Amino acid sequence: MATTETFYEVMRRQGVTRRSFLKFCSLTAASLGLAPGVTGQIVQAMETKPRTPVIWLHGLECTCCSESFIRSAHPLVSDVVLSMISLDYDDTIMASAGHQAEAILDEIRTKYKGNYILAVEGNAPLNQDGMSCFIGGRPFVEQLREMATDCQAVIAWGSCASWGCVQAAHPNPTQATPIHKLIHDKPIIKVPGCPPIAEVMTGVITYMLTFDRIPELDRQGRPKMFYGQRIHDKCYRRPHFDAGQFVEDWDDEGARKGYCLYKMGCKGPTTYNACSTVRWNNGVSFPIQSGHGCIGCSEDGFWDKGGFYDHVTDTRVFGIEANADKVGIAAAGTVGAAIAAHATVSAIQRSKQKNQNNARHEENDKA
Amino acid sequence: MYTGVPTVKQTAVYVYQAPVRIWHWVTALSITILAITGYLIGSPLPTLPGEASDHYLMGYIRFFHFAAAYIFIVGFLFRIYWAFVGNSYSRQLFSLPFWRRRFWSELAHELRWYAFLEKEPRKYIGHNPLAHLFMVVIITVGGLVMIVTGLALYSEQSGLGSWQDELFGWVIPFVGQSQDVRMWHHWGMWIIVVFVMLHVYTAIREDIMSRQSLISTMISGWRMFKDDRP
């Protein structure tokens, strides 16, 4: 394990020319939203800094984060990216297995105490004593807690590690629990998405390694540079939204013309992610560009927020699922009918009383 | 002896000061606009033909929603101020005699009056207990919830670091996520719509059937009583 190599040395060893290296640095600076002058800083950091070890743990997950990560187009191609971060442990793609592999964890933990980054893909199930996710003969939650004690910071890859995702969806039988509810004494960087965008993942990790600090995070612990705005805010179909031009039905004229997918339940207005700017697969496209609404995969509990194809979604309260509009219209109708009935009874009551009064008055008159 | 001449003397008390009356009607108008435009934001009108650059329908609907919302908010803040400087009736909206036994017994009486179990209602210079309870819960608490959730949603477009975000951005993770805040804001609209229906009906009904004036009071400020009995 040559952990004293710098990024630059690794890249050169991988056959990357200096020209490409400099291009990579400026692209990285641009993708992180930094000033052009910062490129020099990145170059310098990459040339001089020893690589920080990264431990990549896999809990309850589907590996889509890893799949996304290895497809990062810029910064550079996958193998360079993988060498760049000195990925010392990643049970999905590493060659070693069994005790040999697990020994690496102990080695890193003691050798780089407080200096390695813990990247976690997936989360830990707590029910059934954590038996639903078993790694190296013990529950994943133990491995996670152990590795977290001596790490510098934790990166929560994807919606699983950040929020819980599908395995934590109602009723969450295994009690799948996201990282921030398990680790409380380390900075946690949430990189949600199912999966997160490849360039967002490499961008976050590059930022941390180059500047030796975690990126600026929002209230919920997501890097502001990628999760500071909603899909809706930068969506290329936004003018159709403002104009009031919507896809009303799949395959209608609006769908062909690329109108706004709001009425088809697009969750762009409620989803914080960089899809509409960075896009996917080397910037080729993203869901909305392909004609399908955003399903809000980087948002907390997106599986339990009602239909992917409704804008006004069901609200789950006390175990009852109800739609605000349906209940609201029914309530207004019922109350309206009740008012009409009450008014009728009131009128009858009043005329009765009047008659009685008149009768009484007449009697008084007679007397 | 009945002579046909009304023997009832009408007495009057000045209840709603001019600023309260103006606030009432401004708020009524803003709530109406907010409910209509809010519904249309949730369920937009049918698609318009032509180029996107020809229209700005959704933009205008949202503009009216936000404009009415700010009027509602400014009115709400003013109303809080007026509770301090106005007469004692102006404080009813912000205080509920929750621990006073008499409040609840009178509330029960008012409910019985609406259930046709009482021959006549009691007289109140300010709100009757039932109205008082509804005003505090729906207008004060409900209004506050709508303002807070509304500004939290507004902060999503004004962006990180805006004052809406600094002051109300915390609401979104507190409630869950953006979609949850939207749905609760939407539920709030329906609760207010139902309240407005009841409010208008009871105001008209009380104006006719109770022993005091209701609708004209919110116009002139004077509460008129139709009889001299306690």
Interface residues (C-beta under 8 A of the other chain):
Chain A: D218 R219 Q220 K224 G228 Q229 R230 D233 P239 H240 F241 D242 A243 G244 Q245 F246 V247 E248 G254 Y259 Y262 K263 K267 P269 T270 T271 Y272 G296 E299 D300 G301 F302 K305 G306 H311 V312 T313 T315 A324 D325 V327 G328 A331 A332 V335 G336 I339 H342 A343 V345 S346 Q349 R350 Q353 H361 E362 N364 D365
Chain B: M1 Y2 G42 S43 P44 L45 P46 T47 L48 A52 S53 D54 H55 Y56 L57 M58 G59 I61 Y114 F116 K119 E156 Q157 G159 L160 G169 W170 P173 G176 Q177 S178 Q179 D180 R182 M183 W184 H186 W187 M189 W190 V193 V194 M197 L198 Y201 R205 I208 M209
